[in-house]
Each structure stands twice: as C-alpha cells, then as structure tokens.
Amino acid sequence: MALILLSQIRIVVNGCDGLEFLSARDVMEAMESLVQILYSDGFGFTLSETGLLQRTIMKAFNLPLKT
C-alpha cells in the first residue's frame, strides 16, 4: 500500500512545473508543517499558514485550502 502511495506522489510531482526537483519524501516533509487554525467562537473561519512550496504542492494534488 505504501509503495502505491509513494508511486502516485512521484507521478503527480513529476507532472507539475516547479515540483519536479522534489522527491516523495521532500513532499511529505514540506506538508508536515502545514498549520490550520479554526476559530469557533462565533466567527467560524479558518486561518492557514502556508508557504509558496506548500501552496504549490496543494494545487498539484487538488487539495482545498480554507483561508
């Protein structure tokens, strides 16, 4: 199962401009530090702290980022 996941990460990363220099391990390490903070005291909004590399990875994998 893990080999299938790693293979899929490599396929997506190699097909995206700006990410072809990353390995699957680099992608997982970059996404490890993603921070999302949910305020639930009546406001109901989410703040995210992402860098350029994280936003590029999320766009390549079509992951939504609530801001």
Biopython code that builds the backbone (N, CA, C, O; Angstrom):
import numpy as np
from Bio.PDB.StructureBuilder import StructureBuilder

atoms = [
    (1, "MET", "N", (0.821, -1.182, 0.000)),
    (1, "MET", "CA", (0.000, 0.000, 0.000)),
    (1, "MET", "C", (0.878, 1.264, 0.000)),
    (1, "MET", "O", (0.602, 2.230, -0.711)),
    (2, "ALA", "N", (1.927, 1.227, 0.807)),
    (2, "ALA", "CA", (2.812, 2.391, 0.884)),
    (2, "ALA", "C", (3.533, 2.636, -0.439)),
    (2, "ALA", "O", (3.742, 3.787, -0.823)),
    (3, "LEU", "N", (3.912, 1.571, -1.138)),
    (3, "LEU", "CA", (4.588, 1.736, -2.426)),
    (3, "LEU", "C", (3.663, 2.349, -3.468)),
    (3, "LEU", "O", (4.104, 3.133, -4.308)),
    (4, "ILE", "N", (2.390, 1.996, -3.416)),
    (4, "ILE", "CA", (1.416, 2.583, -4.340)),
    (4, "ILE", "C", (1.275, 4.071, -4.064)),
    (4, "ILE", "O", (1.234, 4.877, -4.993)),
    (5, "LEU", "N", (1.200, 4.438, -2.785)),
    (5, "LEU", "CA", (1.086, 5.840, -2.410)),
    (5, "LEU", "C", (2.322, 6.628, -2.846)),
    (5, "LEU", "O", (2.193, 7.710, -3.418)),
    (6, "LEU", "N", (3.496, 6.105, -2.587)),
    (6, "LEU", "CA", (4.728, 6.788, -2.990)),
    (6, "LEU", "C", (4.824, 6.933, -4.506)),
    (6, "LEU", "O", (5.266, 7.965, -5.011)),
    (7, "SER", "N", (4.409, 5.894, -5.225)),
    (7, "SER", "CA", (4.420, 5.956, -6.681)),
    (7, "SER", "C", (3.483, 7.038, -7.195)),
    (7, "SER", "O", (3.829, 7.768, -8.124)),
    (8, "GLN", "N", (2.310, 7.149, -6.606)),
    (8, "GLN", "CA", (1.351, 8.169, -7.031)),
    (8, "GLN", "C", (1.867, 9.569, -6.718)),
    (8, "GLN", "O", (1.677, 10.489, -7.514)),
    (9, "ILE", "N", (2.517, 9.741, -5.571)),
    (9, "ILE", "CA", (3.109, 11.042, -5.232)),
    (9, "ILE", "C", (4.166, 11.415, -6.261)),
    (9, "ILE", "O", (4.211, 12.561, -6.709)),
    (10, "ARG", "N", (5.017, 10.469, -6.642)),
    (10, "ARG", "CA", (6.051, 10.744, -7.652)),
    (10, "ARG", "C", (5.440, 11.130, -8.987)),
    (10, "ARG", "O", (5.931, 12.045, -9.648)),
    (11, "ILE", "N", (4.368, 10.444, -9.397)),
    (11, "ILE", "CA", (3.728, 10.744, -10.680)),
    (11, "ILE", "C", (3.180, 12.164, -10.691)),
    (11, "ILE", "O", (3.378, 12.901, -11.656)),
    (12, "VAL", "N", (2.492, 12.547, -9.622)),
    (12, "VAL", "CA", (1.909, 13.892, -9.554)),
    (12, "VAL", "C", (2.997, 14.950, -9.506)),
    (12, "VAL", "O", (2.903, 15.966, -10.196)),
    (13, "VAL", "N", (4.026, 14.727, -8.703)),
    (13, "VAL", "CA", (5.100, 15.713, -8.554)),
    (13, "VAL", "C", (5.873, 15.877, -9.861)),
    (13, "VAL", "O", (6.211, 17.000, -10.234)),
    (14, "ASN", "N", (6.158, 14.787, -10.556)),
    (14, "ASN", "CA", (6.900, 14.889, -11.815)),
    (14, "ASN", "C", (6.093, 15.569, -12.911)),
    (14, "ASN", "O", (6.678, 16.104, -13.853)),
    (15, "GLY", "N", (4.773, 15.562, -12.815)),
    (15, "GLY", "CA", (3.932, 16.194, -13.819)),
    (15, "GLY", "C", (3.640, 17.654, -13.550)),
    (15, "GLY", "O", (2.971, 18.305, -14.353)),
    (16, "CYS", "N", (4.124, 18.184, -12.443)),
    (16, "CYS", "CA", (3.824, 19.568, -12.068)),
    (16, "CYS", "C", (5.065, 20.440, -12.229)),
    (16, "CYS", "O", (6.149, 20.088, -11.766)),
    (17, "ASP", "N", (4.891, 21.580, -12.891)),
    (17, "ASP", "CA", (6.001, 22.526, -13.045)),
    (17, "ASP", "C", (6.377, 23.102, -11.684)),
    (17, "ASP", "O", (5.506, 23.491, -10.905)),
    (18, "GLY", "N", (7.642, 23.153, -11.409)),
    (18, "GLY", "CA", (8.136, 23.718, -10.161)),
    (18, "GLY", "C", (8.328, 22.709, -9.054)),
    (18, "GLY", "O", (8.926, 23.029, -8.027)),
    (19, "LEU", "N", (7.834, 21.493, -9.239)),
    (19, "LEU", "CA", (7.977, 20.476, -8.206)),
    (19, "LEU", "C", (8.811, 19.286, -8.654)),
    (19, "LEU", "O", (9.067, 18.382, -7.859)),
    (20, "GLU", "N", (9.234, 19.271, -9.898)),
    (20, "GLU", "CA", (9.931, 18.099, -10.421)),
    (20, "GLU", "C", (11.266, 17.830, -9.724)),
    (20, "GLU", "O", (11.821, 16.740, -9.857)),
    (21, "PHE", "N", (11.781, 18.801, -8.991)),
    (21, "PHE", "CA", (13.042, 18.615, -8.275)),
    (21, "PHE", "C", (12.835, 17.954, -6.907)),
    (21, "PHE", "O", (13.815, 17.616, -6.243)),
    (22, "LEU", "N", (11.585, 17.763, -6.473)),
    (22, "LEU", "CA", (11.299, 17.186, -5.166)),
    (22, "LEU", "C", (11.118, 15.677, -5.238)),
    (22, "LEU", "O", (10.599, 15.153, -6.224)),
    (23, "SER", "N", (11.544, 14.990, -4.202)),
    (23, "SER", "CA", (11.253, 13.560, -4.077)),
    (23, "SER", "C", (9.955, 13.412, -3.281)),
    (23, "SER", "O", (9.442, 14.389, -2.737)),
    (24, "ALA", "N", (9.435, 12.202, -3.214)),
    (24, "ALA", "CA", (8.220, 11.954, -2.445)),
    (24, "ALA", "C", (8.455, 12.280, -0.965)),
    (24, "ALA", "O", (7.565, 12.793, -0.286)),
    (25, "ARG", "N", (9.644, 11.982, -0.481)),
    (25, "ARG", "CA", (9.966, 12.288, 0.913)),
    (25, "ARG", "C", (9.973, 13.788, 1.165)),
    (25, "ARG", "O", (9.488, 14.247, 2.199)),
    (26, "ASP", "N", (10.523, 14.561, 0.219)),
    (26, "ASP", "CA", (10.537, 16.022, 0.356)),
    (26, "ASP", "C", (9.122, 16.588, 0.400)),
    (26, "ASP", "O", (8.845, 17.518, 1.157)),
    (27, "VAL", "N", (8.231, 16.028, -0.410)),
    (27, "VAL", "CA", (6.839, 16.490, -0.431)),
    (27, "VAL", "C", (6.185, 16.233, 0.923)),
    (27, "VAL", "O", (5.523, 17.114, 1.471)),
    (28, "MET", "N", (6.368, 15.035, 1.459)),
    (28, "MET", "CA", (5.757, 14.709, 2.754)),
    (28, "MET", "C", (6.341, 15.570, 3.875)),
    (28, "MET", "O", (5.613, 15.971, 4.782)),
    (29, "GLU", "N", (7.644, 15.858, 3.827)),
    (29, "GLU", "CA", (8.256, 16.713, 4.843)),
    (29, "GLU", "C", (7.763, 18.154, 4.739)),
    (29, "GLU", "O", (7.569, 18.819, 5.756)),
    (30, "ALA", "N", (7.562, 18.633, 3.525)),
    (30, "ALA", "CA", (7.073, 20.000, 3.342)),
    (30, "ALA", "C", (5.649, 20.147, 3.855)),
    (30, "ALA", "O", (5.293, 21.189, 4.406)),
    (31, "MET", "N", (4.831, 19.116, 3.681)),
    (31, "MET", "CA", (3.437, 19.197, 4.102)),
    (31, "MET", "C", (3.254, 18.900, 5.586)),
    (31, "MET", "O", (2.175, 19.130, 6.134)),
    (32, "GLU", "N", (4.287, 18.397, 6.235)),
    (32, "GLU", "CA", (4.194, 18.073, 7.659)),
    (32, "GLU", "C", (3.984, 19.325, 8.504)),
    (32, "GLU", "O", (3.336, 19.262, 9.549)),
    (33, "SER", "N", (4.514, 20.443, 8.071)),
    (33, "SER", "CA", (4.445, 21.665, 8.866)),
    (33, "SER", "C", (3.248, 22.550, 8.523)),
    (33, "SER", "O", (3.190, 23.700, 8.959)),
    (34, "LEU", "N", (2.300, 22.036, 7.754)),
    (34, "LEU", "CA", (1.110, 22.824, 7.415)),
    (34, "LEU", "C", (0.297, 23.082, 8.677)),
    (34, "LEU", "O", (0.020, 22.164, 9.448)),
    (35, "VAL", "N", (-0.077, 24.328, 8.877)),
    (35, "VAL", "CA", (-0.806, 24.718, 10.081)),
    (35, "VAL", "C", (-2.148, 25.310, 9.673)),
    (35, "VAL", "O", (-2.216, 26.216, 8.842)),
    (36, "GLN", "N", (-3.224, 24.780, 10.275)),
    (36, "GLN", "CA", (-4.537, 25.378, 10.098)),
    (36, "GLN", "C", (-5.122, 25.633, 11.474)),
    (36, "GLN", "O", (-5.075, 24.765, 12.345)),
    (37, "ILE", "N", (-5.670, 26.816, 11.670)),
    (37, "ILE", "CA", (-6.245, 27.204, 12.951)),
    (37, "ILE", "C", (-7.715, 27.506, 12.715)),
    (37, "ILE", "O", (-8.049, 28.325, 11.858)),
    (38, "LEU", "N", (-8.589, 26.861, 13.457)),
    (38, "LEU", "CA", (-10.030, 27.063, 13.327)),
    (38, "LEU", "C", (-10.522, 27.862, 14.525)),
    (38, "LEU", "O", (-10.349, 27.452, 15.673)),
    (39, "TYR", "N", (-11.131, 28.997, 14.247)),
    (39, "TYR", "CA", (-11.741, 29.799, 15.292)),
    (39, "TYR", "C", (-13.217, 29.437, 15.350)),
    (39, "TYR", "O", (-13.930, 29.584, 14.358)),
    (40, "SER", "N", (-13.680, 28.968, 16.499)),
    (40, "SER", "CA", (-15.058, 28.509, 16.589)),
    (40, "SER", "C", (-15.877, 29.317, 17.585)),
    (40, "SER", "O", (-16.958, 28.882, 17.984)),
    (41, "ASP", "N", (-15.396, 30.459, 17.988)),
    (41, "ASP", "CA", (-16.140, 31.267, 18.961)),
    (41, "ASP", "C", (-17.106, 32.233, 18.270)),
    (41, "ASP", "O", (-17.099, 33.433, 18.545)),
    (42, "GLY", "N", (-17.920, 31.707, 17.390)),
    (42, "GLY", "CA", (-18.908, 32.525, 16.702)),
    (42, "GLY", "C", (-18.456, 33.035, 15.351)),
    (42, "GLY", "O", (-19.289, 33.422, 14.532)),
    (43, "PHE", "N", (-17.167, 33.045, 15.098)),
    (43, "PHE", "CA", (-16.676, 33.543, 13.822)),
    (43, "PHE", "C", (-16.724, 32.450, 12.757)),
    (43, "PHE", "O", (-17.157, 32.698, 11.632)),
    (44, "GLY", "N", (-16.281, 31.246, 13.105)),
    (44, "GLY", "CA", (-16.351, 30.112, 12.184)),
    (44, "GLY", "C", (-15.476, 30.238, 10.957)),
    (44, "GLY", "O", (-15.881, 29.814, 9.874)),
    (45, "PHE", "N", (-14.306, 30.798, 11.086)),
    (45, "PHE", "CA", (-13.413, 30.870, 9.932)),
    (45, "PHE", "C", (-12.094, 30.180, 10.245)),
    (45, "PHE", "O", (-11.762, 29.947, 11.407)),
    (46, "THR", "N", (-11.351, 29.859, 9.201)),
    (46, "THR", "CA", (-10.104, 29.119, 9.323)),
    (46, "THR", "C", (-8.961, 29.956, 8.779)),
    (46, "THR", "O", (-9.080, 30.558, 7.712)),
    (47, "LEU", "N", (-7.862, 29.994, 9.503)),
    (47, "LEU", "CA", (-6.648, 30.644, 9.034)),
    (47, "LEU", "C", (-5.610, 29.575, 8.738)),
    (47, "LEU", "O", (-5.500, 28.596, 9.476)),
    (48, "SER", "N", (-4.857, 29.750, 7.678)),
    (48, "SER", "CA", (-3.815, 28.791, 7.315)),
    (48, "SER", "C", (-2.502, 29.527, 7.129)),
    (48, "SER", "O", (-2.458, 30.633, 6.590)),
    (49, "GLU", "N", (-1.439, 28.894, 7.583)),
    (49, "GLU", "CA", (-0.106, 29.429, 7.367)),
    (49, "GLU", "C", (0.604, 28.486, 6.408)),
    (49, "GLU", "O", (1.039, 27.402, 6.796)),
    (50, "THR", "N", (0.716, 28.903, 5.163)),
    (50, "THR", "CA", (1.370, 28.069, 4.163)),
    (50, "THR", "C", (2.411, 28.898, 3.420)),
    (50, "THR", "O", (2.254, 30.102, 3.217)),
    (51, "GLY", "N", (3.454, 28.228, 3.033)),
    (51, "GLY", "CA", (4.480, 28.853, 2.224)),
    (51, "GLY", "C", (4.197, 28.609, 0.746)),
    (51, "GLY", "O", (3.247, 27.910, 0.393)),
    (52, "LEU", "N", (5.008, 29.178, -0.093)),
    (52, "LEU", "CA", (4.835, 29.031, -1.538)),
    (52, "LEU", "C", (4.934, 27.573, -1.960)),
    (52, "LEU", "O", (4.139, 27.112, -2.780)),
    (53, "LEU", "N", (5.895, 26.844, -1.415)),
    (53, "LEU", "CA", (6.070, 25.434, -1.765)),
    (53, "LEU", "C", (4.845, 24.616, -1.354)),
    (53, "LEU", "O", (4.387, 23.767, -2.120)),
    (54, "GLN", "N", (4.312, 24.858, -0.162)),
    (54, "GLN", "CA", (3.128, 24.129, 0.295)),
    (54, "GLN", "C", (1.919, 24.434, -0.577)),
    (54, "GLN", "O", (1.152, 23.530, -0.907)),
    (55, "ARG", "N", (1.739, 25.703, -0.956)),
    (55, "ARG", "CA", (0.603, 26.055, -1.828)),
    (55, "ARG", "C", (0.737, 25.396, -3.194)),
    (55, "ARG", "O", (-0.261, 24.971, -3.775)),
    (56, "THR", "N", (1.967, 25.305, -3.715)),
    (56, "THR", "CA", (2.199, 24.659, -4.998)),
    (56, "THR", "C", (1.887, 23.168, -4.912)),
    (56, "THR", "O", (1.276, 22.607, -5.822)),
    (57, "ILE", "N", (2.302, 22.531, -3.831)),
    (57, "ILE", "CA", (2.020, 21.102, -3.642)),
    (57, "ILE", "C", (0.520, 20.866, -3.522)),
    (57, "ILE", "O", (-0.012, 19.929, -4.117)),
    (58, "MET", "N", (-0.158, 21.705, -2.761)),
    (58, "MET", "CA", (-1.605, 21.542, -2.587)),
    (58, "MET", "C", (-2.344, 21.742, -3.908)),
    (58, "MET", "O", (-3.324, 21.050, -4.182)),
    (59, "LYS", "N", (-1.884, 22.674, -4.716)),
    (59, "LYS", "CA", (-2.501, 22.886, -6.022)),
    (59, "LYS", "C", (-2.275, 21.682, -6.931)),
    (59, "LYS", "O", (-3.174, 21.291, -7.676)),
    (60, "ALA", "N", (-1.079, 21.091, -6.874)),
    (60, "ALA", "CA", (-0.765, 19.928, -7.724)),
    (60, "ALA", "C", (-1.646, 18.729, -7.368)),
    (60, "ALA", "O", (-2.034, 17.959, -8.246)),
    (61, "PHE", "N", (-1.961, 18.572, -6.079)),
    (61, "PHE", "CA", (-2.777, 17.458, -5.632)),
    (61, "PHE", "C", (-4.257, 17.801, -5.525)),
    (61, "PHE", "O", (-5.049, 16.983, -5.059)),
    (62, "ASN", "N", (-4.637, 19.004, -5.954)),
    (62, "ASN", "CA", (-6.027, 19.476, -5.904)),
    (62, "ASN", "C", (-6.617, 19.402, -4.494)),
    (62, "ASN", "O", (-7.750, 18.958, -4.305)),
    (63, "LEU", "N", (-5.834, 19.844, -3.510)),
    (63, "LEU", "CA", (-6.303, 19.865, -2.129)),
    (63, "LEU", "C", (-6.838, 21.260, -1.811)),
    (63, "LEU", "O", (-6.177, 22.259, -2.096)),
    (64, "PRO", "N", (-8.022, 21.331, -1.227)),
    (64, "PRO", "CA", (-8.572, 22.651, -0.896)),
    (64, "PRO", "C", (-7.848, 23.252, 0.303)),
    (64, "PRO", "O", (-7.475, 22.536, 1.233)),
    (65, "LEU", "N", (-7.654, 24.549, 0.281)),
    (65, "LEU", "CA", (-7.028, 25.260, 1.373)),
    (65, "LEU", "C", (-7.997, 26.335, 1.823)),
    (65, "LEU", "O", (-8.217, 27.316, 1.112)),
    (66, "LYS", "N", (-8.568, 26.159, 2.982)),
    (66, "LYS", "CA", (-9.507, 27.156, 3.512)),
    (66, "LYS", "C", (-8.729, 28.305, 4.095)),
    (66, "LYS", "O", (-7.846, 28.106, 4.930)),
    (67, "THR", "N", (-9.050, 29.516, 3.659)),
    (67, "THR", "CA", (-8.375, 30.693, 4.205)),
    (67, "THR", "C", (-9.388, 31.676, 4.677)),
    (67, "THR", "O", (-9.028, 32.743, 5.175)),
]
sb = StructureBuilder()
sb.init_structure("model")
sb.init_model(0)
sb.init_chain("A")
sb.init_seg("    ")
for serial, (resi, resn, name, xyz) in enumerate(atoms, 1):
    if name == "N":
        sb.init_residue(resn, " ", resi, " ")
    sb.init_atom(name, np.array(xyz, "f"), 0.0, 1.0, " ", f" {name:<3s}", serial, name[0])
structure = sb.get_structure()
